[in-house]
Amino acid sequence: MANRSRPEAVLFDFGGVFLDSPFAAVRAFGEQAGIPDDGVMELVFGRYDADTDHPWHRLERGDIDLATTRQEILDLSQAAGYRIDLFDAFATLVRAGIRDEMVAVAREVRDAGLKSAIVTNNVREFGESWRAMLPVDELFDAIVDSHEIGLRKPDPRIFELALERLGGVAPSRAVFLDDFEGNVAAAERLGMHGILVDHDDWIRAVERLRALLSGASETPL
Ligand SMILES: [Mg+2]
C-alpha cells in the first residue's frame, strides 16, 4: 500500500524553490522604486502564465539574449513612466542563498531511489551561476532548461519532455514543485501531483514532499 502511493519521480523548479523567488525580488524592487505591484510584475515578467512575445518570455525560450531583454524592458518601463533596469530589479536575488532544507529533501528523493529533475524557466546567461549553486549532477537525473529547448512552463510539453527524459514516468506518478501557481496548475492538468512553494512558508512544501516520500500523504498518487 505504501509503495503504491509513493511517487516515482520528483520534478523541481529552481528559482523560488531552491533559491529565493525572482518574483519576490522584483516585487521588492518595485516597492522601493514606487512602482505599483501589478505594474512592475507585468513590465518585467509579462503575463507569466501565458506564453507571449513579451521580452522576458522570449528570453526564457532562448529567442533573445539578456542584453536585448534588459534594453526592451527598460524601454517598456520608460514608456510606462518608470525606469526598470533588470540588473537592479534582480539585485537582491543575486545575494540570496540556497535553501539548504530544500537541498536536503532533494537528496532524500535520490536516497529513496526516486528519479529527479529540474524543470526551470531560465536564461542562458544565468546558466553557469545557478548550476554552480547546487551539486546538480549528484541531485538530478535531468535538467530541463527552457532556453535550451525553446519551451517554457506552463507549456505542458516541457513537463512531458521532462518525464520522457526520466525514462517515461507516468504523470500520475510524478510530483512537481514550483513557486508559481500557473505552473503548478499546468502540471496538475497533466495529472501530476503539484506542490506550490510559498515564498514565506517554503518549508511547508518540504514537509508535504516528505509526507509523499514516506507514503503518509493524505493524497495517494
Ligand atoms: Mg520559480
Boltz pocket constraint, residues with backbone or C-beta under 6 A from the ligand:
constraints:
  - pocket:
      binder: B
      contacts: [[A, 13], [A, 14], [A, 15], [A, 16], [A, 17], [A, 178], [A, 179], [A, 180]]
      max_distance: 6.0
